[in-house]
Amino acid sequence: MCQTRCQRAKLRGVDLAVGDLVISCEAENHPLLGDAFIICDIAGEPLTAMSALDFDRPGELPIIAEPGKLPPGSGALLLNFIAERARDAGITALRYAGPYPTPALFAALARSFHATGSEAEFCADVLDRAMRLARDPVAVDFIPAPHTRVVFDRGFCEVRDGVERAVIDGLGYERRDPCRTLAGGRAEVYFGAPLYAHVATFEPNGQLREGPHPLPVFADPIVGTVFDAATKAALGELLEDYVPRPLAAIARRFVVTRELVYADLGARAAIRTPKGFALHGALWTHNRGDLMAFIMSLAGALHPIVTQTIIAELQPVLPA
């Protein structure tokens, strides 16, 4: 059905292609968003919907109904496109007026905008907003500051003040990420000290100089070990200081009541699993000599995954 709409929109000149997305700019009624645009893939198949915007003069940030259904990297490309349009139209600031002001959204926005508030301020009412499906603006301004994307065979770089982010084989490397870091043009993986893997090196303009190199196989016997209840309880308490405060008690419960296991996750520190969560075994082998560093590395790895899981489970089930 969406394919027909996208094809019709193309014939009438009202579709918009952004990377691998095709946005049908004919507003339709959506149960969460109200007036919304349908987002399709390049074949015209429906993916999700976004709040209707004036792309010539975008006055607010979009709300995407189910961002997890977008192809990796395409949501960031859409946000950067909106930042470019807003900058070119002389729009000095945009706000988010949706129900999910999460740390992940703040991080995505920071790649194409400069925020006038902190992540904590942006996420302060995330639980309340999610429960009431809020549509009033969050009081943090985002000033358009788009990046330039430089594409290579297995990913791309985002260049703004030098290379600020790289995506290699679908995984992001960033300056402020303690696991997948990007410093001095080097994309590296750390699970504490020492260096776990050097993946690639980039020129200041984003061109690939070296790599990408294969990741090591982690074959330590700890792989498959399940965390005991006492360790999960201690970790759950510490996690309360890492997630947005409204989610603290829920995050602790998620960790305490679900399975937590060590695995070889490649360049990922943690992932969500059908039974709970998995942590890279190198978090133990690289930190076991320092108990505090070990516990903090676990909490640092888990908190974004736990936050994403909470928000995903809070989101309403929308009609197809």
N, C-alpha and C positions, 0 to 999 in steps of 0.2 A: 504493500500500500504506500509506504514512504517512497519507494522507488518511483512510483507513478508521480507522486507529488514533486519529487526532485526533478524528474524529467520534464514535467510541466513547467516548473519554475525556471528551468534552464531555457526552455523555449520562449518564455515570457521575459527572460533577461533579469530575473530577480534572485537567482541563486548566487552564492558566494563561495568560492573555493579558497580554503586556507590549508595549505599542505595537503594531507590525505583526507581532509574533511570537506564535505559539501553541505553548506547551511542553506536551507530553504527559507528565505526571508519573507515568507507569507505567514503572518501570525496565526496560530491556532490555539484553542483553549487547552490548557494542561491542568490536571488536578492539583498540582503543587505550585506551578509557576504562574498560572493565569495565562496571559498572552505570551506565547512561546514560539521559538523557531525550532524546527526539526533538524537534527544533525544526522547526516548520513555518511557512509563511507564513499569512496570514489566509485563504487559499483552501484550506489544508490540505495543500499540496504540501511535500514534505520539503526541508529546506535543509541541515541538519547535525545534530550531536548534541553534548550537553554532559554533563559528569559529573553524576551524580545528587546533588541537594542537598535538605536540609530547608529549604524556603523560609520556614517559620515561624521557624526558628532557624538561619540559615546559619552553619555553623562553619568554612567554608573558601571560598576563591574558586573559581569554576568553571573547568574546562578545556573549551574549545570546540574540537572536532576540526578544523573548517575554518572559521575566523572570516571568511575572505574571501568565503564564500558568503552571509553575512548581508547584508541591505539596509543601505546606508550609514546610520550613526547608530544602528542598532538594537542593536548590541553594547554601546555605551556606555549606552544606555537600560536594558539588562538589568543591567549592572554597577551602575548607580545604583539600580535597584529592589532589588538585593541589599543595597546599602549602607543603604537605608531600612529594609528588613526587619531587618537586623542591629542597627541603631541602636535600633529600636523594641523589639527583643527583649532589649536590654541587652548584646549581644555587643560587647566592647570592641576586639577585634582579630581579623583573619582573615589567613591565609597562602595562598600559591599553591603547590600541590603538583603541578605539571605539567612537561612537558618543554620548554616554550618561554617562558622568562622573558626576553622581548625588550624593547628600548627602547620599541617601540610599545605593548606591553602595559603597561609601567610608566606611560607617559604617559596611557593610557586609564584606568588605575586611579587615577591622581593626580587625576582630575576628580571622583571620588566618595569618595576615601579620602585620609587623610594617612598617608604612609609613614614608618616609623621608620628606614629606611635610604635610601641614595642609589641612583640608577639604576645606577651602576657596581657596587654591591654586589648589587643584584637580578639583574643580567645577567652576573655574574662567571663562572658555569659554564654559560653558555647552550649552547656547542658540545657539551660532555660530556653535558649533560642531554638535548639533542636526539638525540644518537647512541644513548643507552641508554634513551630514552623514560622518563625519570625520573618517579617519582611521590612522592618524598619532599619535604617542604615546604622551600621557600626560606626562609632565616632572616631575613626582613624582614616585620615586622608592618604591616598596613594597617588603620588606624583609621577606622571609618565616618564619613564627612563628606559626605553626599549634597548635590547641587545641585538647584535648581529650574529646570525647562526652560520657557522662554517661547517660544511658537511664533508665527511670522509667515509671510507668504505664500510666501517662497522659502527658508525655513530656520528656525532657532531660536537662542536664546541660552541659556547656562547661567549662572545667577546663584547665587553663593555669597557671596563677599566682593566684592560688586559684580558686574559682568558679567565673568566670567572666560574665557568662550569664546563664539564665535559660529560658526554654520555657515550659509553662504550658497551656494546652488546646489551643495550637496554638498561644499564645501570649508571646512575649519576655519580660523579666525583666533584666535590665542592670544596671551597676554601675552608669553610667552617665545619665540615663534617669530620669527626674524629676517626671514622672508620675508612671511608673512601675519600681521601683527601686530594686536593689539587693545590700544590704550592710550587712556585717557581716553574710552572709549566709541566710539572711531573704529576701524573695520576698514579697514586699509590694506595695500597690497602694496609691498614693497621688494625690489629685487635689488641692494642696495648703496645708494649715495646718487646722486641725490636720490629723492624719492617717485615711485613708478611709477604708483600709482592709489589714490584714495580710493574705497572701495566703499560704506560705509554708516556711519551714526552711531546709537548707541543711548543711551537714557536709563539711569540707574543701575539701574532695576528691570527692564531687559531689553527694554523697549518700543522699537520701531523709530522713530527720529526722522527719519532722512534716508536715501534710497537704497532698495534697492541700485542703484548706478550701473553702467553697462556698462563692461567692461574695454577698454582701448585695443588696437587691432590692432598687433602688432609686425611691421613689414615691412622691417627692416634686411636688407641683402644677406648678412649672416652666417648667416641661416636656411638650413639644409641643409648647412652646412660640417661636415665630419667631422674629428675630432681626429686628429692624427698620433701615431705611436707614442711619440715622445719626451715629448710633453705628457702622454699617458696614463700613462707610466711615472712621471713626477714627481708626478702627481696621485695615483696609486696608493700611492706611498710616504707622502704626506701623509695619505691617508685612513686609514692604520693607526692614527693618533692619535685618530681620531674614532669608530671603531666599537668595540664591546666587544672587549677584548684577545684572547679566544680566536678571534675571527673576523678578526683583522688580516691575516694572510697570505692568507686566502681572499678577503677584500675587495680586496686589491691585485691578485690574479690575475683577479678578475672584471672589474676596470676595464681592466687591461692587455690582456686577451684578447678583449674584446667591443667592439662598435662604440659610439662616443660621438659624438653629433651635436648641433648647435644647432637649436632649433626655437622656434616661437611656442607656448608652453604655457599661455597665459592667465595665471592666477594661480598656476600651479604652477612651482616652481623646477626640478624634475626629475621624470622618469617612467621607468618600465621600458618597453622596446620589445621586439619579437620578436628583434632582433639584439643588444640590449644596453641602452643608456640614452640618453635625450635630456635636454639642459639648455636652459633658457630663454636665448635669445640676449641678453636684457637683462643677464645676468650679465657678459657681455663689455662691452657698450656702457656700462654704468653703473660699471664698475670698471677700464677699460683704462688709466686714468691712474695706477693704483697696483697694481703687479704682485703684491705680497703680499696686498692686499685681494682681488684678482681670484682668485688661487689658493685662498685661504681660503674665498671665497664658493662656489667650485666644490665644494670638499670638504664644506662645510656643507650644500650642496644635495643632494649625492650620497649622503652616508652613510646617511640613513634608508632610501632606496630600495634601496641595495646590501644593507643588513642584512636588509630584508624579503625580498629576492630569495634571499639565502643560506638563510634559515630556510625559505622556501617550497620550495626545492630539496632541503633536508635532510629535510623531512617525508616519512614513509613513504607509499607508495601503499596506501590502505586498500580493502578489498573494498567493492563497492557494496552 
